[in-house]
Amino acid sequence: MSTVTITAQDINKLRQATGAGMMDCRKALTETNGDFEAAIDWLRKQGQKVAAKRSDREAKEGVVVAQTTADNKSGIVVCVSCETDFVSKNEDFVAFVKSIADTAIANDIKSVDELNAAEIGGAKIADLVNDKLASIGEKIGITKFERVDAPYVAAYIHGAYRIGVLVGLNKEAAEVGKDVAMQVAALSPVAVDAASVPADVVAREKAVIMDIMKEDPKMAGKPEEMLAKIAEGKMAAFFKEQTLTAQAFVKDAGKSVADYLKESGDVTVTEFKRVALG
C-alpha cells in the first residue's frame, strides 16, 4: 500500500504524459508509491497486456447513432464497435455512444480525430473509450464517423442501432427525408445517381461485366459492337439497381425514388451517408 499522498495534480500530470484514464493513473501511482517514472512503466505494462489480449479480437458488434443539429442543417453518424451483442444491447453502452454523438453535434465535429480529442465532463473521448475498454473487458472503439451538411438533413437509425443514415436535401422536407433515409438503409445504394458513382466503382463494374462476358460461351464470336451494346445494357441495369434515384421506391415499387422526389415538390438529394455494423 502506498504511503505517499497521491494528489489530483499528480494524477493529472501522469494522465497528460500517458493519455491513460484518471482511475488508471491513480492506481498506477498508488501501486508504485508515487514514483512517476515507475507509474509510467506500470501503465505501459498494463497497456501491453490489454493490447496483446485484444488485438486479435474482432469488434463486429456495436452501436450506430445518427443525429442532426436542432436546425437540421448538419448531421453526424457515429459507430462505436464492441465484440458482443451483450455489450451492444446494454443500456449504459448505448447511452455512452449517444453522449459521444451529442458531443459531436455540440462541438461541430468534422472527423474521427476531432471527435477523439473532444471532451465529455472534462475528459477526452479517447480516454473515456479506453476506460470503457478496461471496465467492459472488450475491444471497443470509434470505428466510423460521417457528416452531412445541407439545407435540410434527415437522420434515421434502423433496427437496434445497427444502421445509421443521413440524407441531405435541397430544402426542408421531413417526411421525404425519412422515407429516403429508410430507402438508403434498406437497399444500400452506392451513390445518389449514375453521374455521382465514383469512377473506380464504374471501372470495376465494367471490368467484372467484361470478364463474365469473355467466359460466357454464348458470347463467343459476337462482334465487338454487339458486345459493347450488351455491356452498356448491363451497366444501365447496374445503375438502376445501385443508385438511389433510379431504384424502385420501397414504399411504392411502381415508381422510382426520382419519381417520388419530383412528386414531393421537386425535392433533390444532395448526398447521403450510410453506416452499418460489420
Secondary structure, DSSP 8 states (H G I E B T S, - for coil): ---S---HHHHHHHHHHH---HHHHHHHHHHTTT-HHHHHHHHHHHHHHHHHHHTT----EEEEEEEE-TTSSEEEEEEEEES-HHHHT-HHHHHHHHHHHHHHHHTT--SHHHHHHSEETTEEHHHHHHHHHHHH-S--EEEEEEEEESSEEEEEEETTTTEEEEEEESS--HHHHHHHHHHHHHH--SBSSGGGS-HHHHHHHHHHHHHHHHH-GGGTT--HHHHHHHHHHHHHHHHHHHBGGGSEETTEEEEEHHHHHHHTTS--EEEEEEEE--
